């Protein structure tokens, strides 16, 4: 298992999970969700472009996954 913020490294994985940490009233929880193909592209696109996901970022994400 690898935890990374690099879209290039992420794209090489066979399985993809989104790990989210939440803080609420001094309680911290962690959620882990397995991503489907569409979610995987969106998450890699977010890593490429930041908070605003562009069509170009989606294309870059798809290209990373294809190589």
RAPE-V751432 format. One record per residue. RES is the residue in three letters. OMEGA is omega in radians with two decimals (999 if undefined). Layout:
res = (RES RES)
omega = (OMEGA OMEGA)
//
This chain:
res = (UNK UNK UNK UNK UNK UNK UNK UNK UNK UNK UNK UNK UNK UNK UNK UNK UNK UNK UNK UNK UNK UNK UNK UNK UNK UNK UNK UNK UNK UNK UNK UNK UNK UNK UNK UNK UNK UNK UNK UNK UNK UNK UNK UNK UNK UNK UNK UNK UNK UNK UNK UNK UNK UNK UNK UNK UNK UNK UNK UNK UNK UNK UNK UNK UNK UNK UNK)
omega = (3.12 3.01 -3.06 3.00 -3.11 3.12 3.13 3.11 -3.13 -3.05 -3.11 -3.10 3.09 3.11 -3.08 3.14 3.03 3.13 -3.13 3.09 -3.13 3.06 3.14 3.11 3.13 3.04 3.10 3.07 3.10 3.09 3.09 -3.09 3.06 -3.08 3.01 -3.04 -3.13 3.12 3.12 3.12 3.14 -3.11 3.10 3.07 3.09 3.12 -3.13 -2.94 -3.09 -3.00 3.10 -3.09 -3.13 3.07 3.10 3.10 3.09 3.11 3.10 3.12 3.12 3.13 3.09 -3.12 -3.13 -3.06 999)
//
